[in-house]
Each structure stands twice: as structure tokens, then as C-alpha cells.
Amino acid sequence: MNTAKLRLVWARVTIPSDKSTLNFHELNQIMVESKPKHSRANIDVTNDSRVAKLRADQALLLVTASEGDANMLYAVGFFVPDPFIFFEHKNIKFVVMSDLEIDRAKKQAHVDRVLSLSLYQRKLRKLGKAPAGMIDILDLLFRERGIRSLIVPANFSALLTDQLRAKGFSVQIKRDPFWAEREAKNRVEVQQITESLRVARLGLEAGIRMLKRTQTKRDGYLYLNGTRLTSEMLKTAVNTTIMAQGWLPSHTIISSGNQCVDPHHEGSGPIKANTSIIFDIFPRSQRNGYFGDLSRTVVRGRASDKLKEIYATVQAGQNIGYEQIRDGVNGKEVHQNILVLFESRGFHTGRINGRMQGFFHGTGHGLGLDIHEPPRIAPVDAILRTGHVVTVEPGLYYLGVGGVRLEDVVVVSAKGNRNLTDCPQFLEI
């Protein structure tokens, strides 16, 4: 990646030299010890995936809801639906929580100290600042600790950034990955992803069972209990199975026929016999937030010879991924080698009759607390490292034939990779 930095101008604040760096626990008597972490600070824009050891006046800062932000969830380890403050200073991790969440945070948050938002609001009222806004809370928190420089993620609030700078803080925007260590999964994370893959398979099996109960009528459509089978009916079967396990489905893809040529088409309407049906299922655990990702392509009835040839070719492309993915390999080369195989078998990629057809998406992507995260196995340079968990999902898509995508998930090792997906591949049912 480009490591150039875009320098921005910021104002600095002068803090009296005789002011000691106060501990939140000392100030408010409202902290709880949990576990240790880290800190960072300073504002311009950087691509560097690692932050040098921070100065005493620097801190890492996140202000968002862990329910919808993977960086915050990684930092604190529990779900909160509303935005809150996390910062790391002198290798100590803090959160500032409302009365609604503070007791839960003391039990569940993977941080060192839990601070009370309401106590800081009262403190500011005594100083004549009421109502106290988020910027006032941050200003007080950081001045008490002698923090003058902050490192924030790329999606940090532009408004808060401007307000912090106006208060004299320097702010450095760190491009993704904000937590570089998120890319390499540990044993526990690998197991959590494997569990999500197991649930994805259960969802797929529910859809396959429904397909097996269908009959084909003269109009060429599949019927279930006298009603045309639709993508929506299959998604209901898949998604309810996933939810019953305690996982959350989102935008499950079950597309058929020419819908498959748009790989992210979620699928809609009635489904015909003897045509491709792509299942792409990516449930997220409601306990820990880790995703699974599984794709299979099936036909209820008989697949055409062309579709069988495409299916075998995609399997061969996936095998290239299994053979070549290992520590130190450039994902771009893996992707290119699959494209070469497809071309050699006569399956071209490009714009055909006004539509992109062939293999026009990446071979894979990282998987974890986000459904798509680094590294990519695509037409961009990305060196694979031990501990990376990546999808292997080549596909081919052509109007009039349909599409085929097969997706498994592997964990990268020094000597190769291990497939975490336990799900058979079959075309006709």
C-alpha cells in the first residue's frame, strides 16, 4: 500500500507545566480494573499499519458504537448500540460509559478502566458547562491526563475532528487497518469463525431440503406445495435456521439464472428448474461478532453441459487457491493464476453485450469482525501472512447460462493453508 502521508495543519494547546497527569480513577472514583491494552495519538493522515510507541501526551481515540463498528468491537469485546468513548493512553485502555451501560461494561468490556459519563457531566456542570457535549467531555478527559495528541480511525467523525482541533488538540487520522493485529487471527478467533461457518452450513442445508421437496411443472418452474418456489421462500428457510442458532443473517444471497450474473444480486422471484442457483450465506455471531461466509451453486434438476463445464472450471480455480495460498505469497498472483486458467479453458472475462461477464470479482477477502476486511486476494498487491483468514471464492458468470460461485474459508500457515469450511460441493439435486 502507498505509505505517503497527507499533512494537515492543526492547532496546539498549551497545558500548564505544573499540572500533573491525573488518573480517572483518582478523579472520579468510578473505575474498574479489567485488562490492559494500548494507546496512540497525533493528527495528519497516515497509511502506516503500525503506530510507533506513543509519547506520554498521545492517545488512541474511538467514539462510536461497537454494535456497528468492528474496530470498537475489537477494542472492547462487547456490543453497545449507542456511541461511547474508548481511548488508550500509556498502555491503559479506558471506556467512558453512561449509567445505562456502566455496570455491564464493568463485567464485559475488555478494558482496564471503566469511567462514568454522568460523573463527568456533573463535573462540567459545576464548571458552568451545561448541557455538556461530547467535545466537552473529551476536552476534560484529555486535559486531566495531559493528552494533547490523538490518533483516530479513518471513519472518525469529521465534526469531532474539527472540534478537537479547535480546542488545540492535534489529530492524526490512521487509515485502515486501525488495529493492525486484527488481520492475523488467533486460535480463539479461528474457532469463532469456524463456528459461524458451521451455522452457514446449517442454513444452506435448510435451503437444500426445501429445494428437494419441489416439483417441476410444464412451465419449467419449481413448485412447493402447489406454489411457485421463490428466492424469498428459500431465504426465509435459510435465515430462520441461522437465527435459531443465535446468529444474525444479513442480505443472504439466493439468486438464480441470469440474476447470478450480478454476483451481489440478492435474488428475487420464482426459480426455474434446471438452472443455476447461487447460495451465498454470511451469518454473524451475536455473541462475539465474527462472520462466516459460504457459497455453493446448485441446480434442481439437470444442469446443461455448459454449466457443468463452468462448474468444473470454477472448482479447478478454487484448487489453485488451495495449492498456492501460504505465508509470503502475493494474493494478486493467486488471483491472476486463476484468471489464466479460466482463459485457457475458453472462459473469457470482460464486457460482453454491454454486461460484465466471466470472472470479474476478487478471488477472496479477509474475514473476521467485518465480512470484508484485509487482506484481499484480487488484482492488487497483498502479501498473505500466517494467521490470515481468507475466503477462496472464484466464480464465472454468463448471460443465458447463469453463474457458478464456490466459496470456502481457509486460515493461512507457513506451509500452506487449512480449510475451515466443512461442507460438501455438489451441483445437481
Protein Blocks (a to p, Z undefined) as FASTA:
>chain_A
ZZbdcddddddddddfklccddfklmnopaccfbdcdddedjdddfbfbdcdddfkbccd
ddddfklomklmmmnopacfbdcddddeehiacddddfklmmmmmmmmccfbdcdfklmm
mmmmmnopacddfklmmmmmmmmnopabdcddfkbcfklmmmmmmnopacddddddfblm
lmpccfklmmmmmmmmmmmmmmmmmmmmmmmmpccdfkopaceehiacdfklmmmmmmmm
mmmnopacehiacdehjllmmmklgbgajddehiacddddddddfklopacdddddddeh
jddfklmmmmmmmmmmmmmmmmmgcghiafklmmmmmmmmmmmnopacddeehiaehjfb
dfbdcddjbfbdcddddfbdcdddehiacddddddddehjbpcdddddddddfklccdfb
dcdddfbZZ
